Amino acid sequence: MATKQTGEQLADILFPEAKEQQDFADGILSISPEQRKLHTETYDFTVDTIVEKLIDKSIFIPHFQRRYVWTEPQASRLIESLIIQCPIPVIYLNQENDESLSVIDGNQRLTSIRKYMENQFSLKGLTAYPELEGSRLFELDPRFQRHIRNRTLRCIVILKDTHPQVKFDVFERLNTGATKLTPQELRHGLYFGDLMSLSSKIVKDSDFLAILDIKNDKRMKAEELVLRFLALRADFGGYRKPLATFINDFSEKSRHLTEAQKNDMQADFTGTLLAVRSLLGELSFRIFDRALNVESTFNSALYDALMLGVAQLKDKGNLKAMPNKTAQLLLASLLEGDEQFRKSISIATSDESQVRYRVNSVRKIFSKQAS
């Protein structure tokens, strides 16, 4: 029997990084050459202007980025750099459909500046002006206050007419921090809206994390699986690889949803998850043999097959009720006896033919018409 993996290990293997990077490259190549151009504008905002825009939310930090990790000495060195005219790295912003600007790269710097301008910390660990140690903004000499307020920051804005996949590629290229953001964290920044909020709500309201054996989904792996289901469910017949681009396109189109749409999507996911669990119990989304020995504690391609296959059967009232043991043995027979099915959940899993084969195979074994 396979050894049990921890929740952290499982979260790391849901989508292998190398496969994601290839999907990003394939995604850019899937759009026409004339659409691959990055449309930008450059602005030099004063610190005062930046802070005003942060306050009125015409510049905002997306929800997934809001964790502030800089120490006061780090933030103080930034403020000191403003005073001595030391170059500050460029701030990257994304123009939303309503023309507000979301922060792509620069959260720690912008948050530090706002905090100091609002007198939330005093300067610590200075080297060029140690005499300013312990000073809040209001305690500085007026000339130093002017240096800070009037200092300009170079901001590059990625305009809204840039193709979404190109924007996603830029996000990935700028994603160079010590802990790189996952694709789903990037989506939360680029496509933040009703769909992203809904995916978070679905995970929170369901027992999906417990099923995946993830105790704290900081990297949003479960939310990505929810989106994966919703995207394929919305246009299964129109699916084209790469999967990452397909999910991105769906995320872009679904940023604004009605209450009815949100309720329908949540009911569809939770109802399908319950139906899969009713069939397979603790072996849901796991690869196992006819003796019910688990070989893999989670397989995302098998997840597609089960969730979509069962959802499609439910649509037509064609899902066959059966005891867990019966359903488990049916799936085990498919896993062990159908070589093409096994390949469809392990090799080139995002190929259109592989996705359709595994979903259709699950439909056949759990259909009321199955022998």
N, C-alpha and C positions, 0 to 999 in steps of 0.2 A: 504493500500500500504506500502511496506517495506520502512524504512527510508534510505536515501541516505548515503552511506559510503564514507569516505574520501579516496583519493588516497593512503595514508599511510596505512589505515586500510585494503584496498583491497589488497595491496602488501603483507601484513602480512598473508592473508588467502588463497592466491593462492595455497600454498602447506603447510598444517599444519605440524609443526615441529615434532610432535610425529610420524606421518606417515613417514616422511623422515628418522627418526632414525630407525624405524622398517625396512624400505627398505634397509638401510645400513647393518643391521644385516642379513637380508635375502640374501643380495648380497654376503656376505662372505660365507654363507652356501651353496650358489648355485655353488661354485667351488669345485673341488676335494680337499681332505685333503692335498695331496702332493703339491698342488699349493698355499696353504695358507701361506707358509713360507716367511718370510721377508728376503731378501738378502741385506746385508749392508756391507760397508767398513768404517773404521774410520781413519781420518786424523787429524794431528796436524799441522795446517798452521800458520806460523808467520803472524803478522799483515801486514807486508810489502807484503808478498805473497798474502794474501787475497785482498789487495787493487789492486795489479797488475792484479789479476784475474777478479776483478770487472771492471777495466778499459778495459781489452781486451775482456770482456764479456764471458770468460770461466766460470765465475760464474755470474749469472744475476738474477735480481729481476723481476718476472713476472708482466705484465702490471697491473693486478688487485691489486697487492700489493704495487704499487709504491707510494701511499700516505704516506708521512712522517709526523708523528704527535708528535714526541718527542720535548720537549722544550730544549733550550740550557743548562739550569741547569741539566736536565736529561742526556743529552749527555755528559756533563762535568763530571758527577759522574761516567759514564762508563769509560771515559778516565782516571780518577783518579784511578779507580779500576784496570786498566791495569798497572798503575805506581806502585801501592802498592801490586801487585800480588794477588789481590782478585779474587776468582774463578768467571768465567764468564759462564753463562748457555750455554749448547751445542747448536751449530748451526746445523739445519737439512737441507740437500740438496737432491734434486731429480736428478738422472742422466737421461738426455734426450737421445733420440736415437742417436744424433750426439756427445754424451758423454760430452756436456756442462752440467753445474750444475745449476738448478734453485733453488731459496731459498724457502723452505717450512716454516721454522720458524727461524726468526733472522733478518728480514728486518730492524727493527728500530736500532738494534745494529750495523749491517754492514754499514748501511747508515750513522750513526753517526760517526763511525770510519773513513769511507772514507772522510766525510766532514772535520773532524779535520785534517786528514793527508794532505788534500788539503788547509789547512789554511782558511777554510770558517767560523769558529767561534772561539771566545776566551773563555777560561774556566770561568765558573761562578758557585757560590754556593758550592765551595769545602770545605771539612771538614778535611781531613787528611793532605793536603798540601795547606792551605789557602794562602801561600806566592806565589803560582802559579796563583792566581786569575787574570784574564784579559789577560793571555798569550795565544798566538797562538803557533802552533807547532814550527815554526822557531824561536820563542822567548825563547823557553825552553833551559835550560842547556843541552849540548850534552848528558850527562848521562841519563837524563830523556827521551830525544828523543830515545836513544837506548833501554831503558826499554819498551817503547811503540812499537817501530818497531820490536823488537825481541820477544815480548810476543806471545805465541802460543795460538790459539783458537781451541778447540776440535770441529771437524765437522764430523757428521755421514751422510754418503751418502747412500741413498736408490737406489740400483742398478737397471738398466733398465730391467733386467730379472725377477724382482719381478712382480707378476701378477697385472695388473692395478687395479683390485678391492681391492687388499690388500693395494696398495698404497693409494687408495682413503680412505680406513679405517684408515690408519695412519694419513693422512691429517686431518680427522675428529677428531681423538684422540688428535692431537696437536692443534686443533682449540679451544683454551681456553682463548682467549682474552676477553676484556670487551665487545666488540661487535663481536659476533661469525660470522664467514663467512658463507654465505649461500651455499647450494650445488653447485649452479652455479658459485659462486666465487671460490670455490674449484676446479671445473672443469677448470676454466680459468687458474689456476695454474698448474694443472696436465696435461691437454691436450692442452695447449696453442699452437695455430697454425692457419691454414687457416680456419678451421670450426668455431673456437671461434671468429676470426676476422669477419667472414661472419655473424655470428649471431648478433654481435654488429652493423654491417653495415645495416642489414635488419631492425633492430629496428629503427636505425637512419633515414633510407631512407623512411620508411613507416609511416602510421598514427596509428600504433599499440598501442603506448603508450596512445594516445588520446582515442582510443577505450576502453582500460583498465582503463582509468581515473587515470593514474599515471603520475604526472608531472615531477618527477625526480627519475628515476629508478636506484638509487645507489646500490641496492641489486641484480640487474640483474634478476629480476623475469620475465620480458618480454623476455629476451634472453633465459631463460630456457624454456619458452613456445615455442619459435621458434625452439629450439633444439628438444623439445618433438615432434613437428610436423615432422621435417625433419627425425628424427630417425624412427618413426612409418611409415612414407611415404616410406622410403628406404627399409624396410623389414617388411611390415605389416603382411604378412603370417608367418613370422618367429618370431613374437613377443612372448616372454616369460617373465613372471614377475620374479623379481620385476622390476618395470618401471625404477627406478633410475639406476639399473645395466644395463638395456637395453640401456638407454641413454649414460651411461659411455662407454659401449662397442662401440657404434656408434661413440662417440667422439674420442676414441682412434684410430679407424680405419680410421677416416676422417680428421686427422690432416693435411694431405697434399692433396690438391685438385688442379685440373687444372682450368684454367680460365673458360673453358666451363662448368665444373661441378659447379663452384660457380655461374655462370650466370644462369644455369638451376635451381639450388636450390632457388636462390632469386626470379626468375620469377615464380616458382611453388608456393612459399609461398605468394608473393604479389598478384598473380593472384587469388589464392584460397581465400585469405582474402577479396579481392574486390568482388568476387562472393558471399561469405557469406553475406557481407554487402549489396550487391544488393538485396538479398533475404529478409533479416531480418531487415535491417536498424539499428536503435538505440537499437533494442532488441537482437542484435547478442550476443551470448554466455551468455544470461541471462535466468533465469528460470522465467516463467510468466504463468498466467492462461488465460482462454478463453476471459476474459474481458481485457486482456493485462495489468493486474496489475503485477508489478515486485515483485517476491518473493526473488530473489537473484541476485545481480548485476553482479556476475561473477561465473561461475562454470567451473573448468578446465576439468572435464570429459565431459561436454557438448561441450566444446571447441574442444576436440579430435573428438567427434562424428561429429560435423559440418564441421570442417576443412578436416578431412579425407574422410568423406562421400561425400562432395561436390567435393573434388579433384578427387576422383575415378570416379564420374559421369562425370566430365569435361574430364577425360582421354578418355572416350568412346563417347563423344559428346552427353551424355544422360541427361544433366542437364536441367530441365524444367524451362523456363522463366515464371515468374508470378509476380503479384503486391505484394508489401510488406505485405499488409493486408492478402492476401491469404496465403502467406508463413508463416506468424506469426500465423495464426489460425491453419494451419496444424501442426506446431510444438507444439502449445498449446494443441492441441488434443492428440498428442503423449505424452506430459508431464503429462496430466491429465488422459488420458484414458488407457495408457499402464503401468501397475504396474511394469512389468519387466524392461521396459526402465527406469522408475524412479529409480528403485533400481540400475540399471547399472551406473547411474551417482551420486550415493550417498553412496553405500555400496560395499566394496571390489572392488573399481573402477579399480584397476590395474590387477585384475584377467583376464586371457586371454578370457574367455567366456563373461565377462562383456564388455570388450573393443570391441570385435567383434559384440556383440549384439547391442550396441548403435550405432556403425558405420553403420552396415547393416540397422538399423531402419531408420536412416536419409537418407540413399541411397534410400530406398523404397518410402518415402513420397515426395522426390524432383525429382524422376525419371520421364522421359517422359512417361514411361509405367504405372505410377501410375494412378489409376482410379480417 
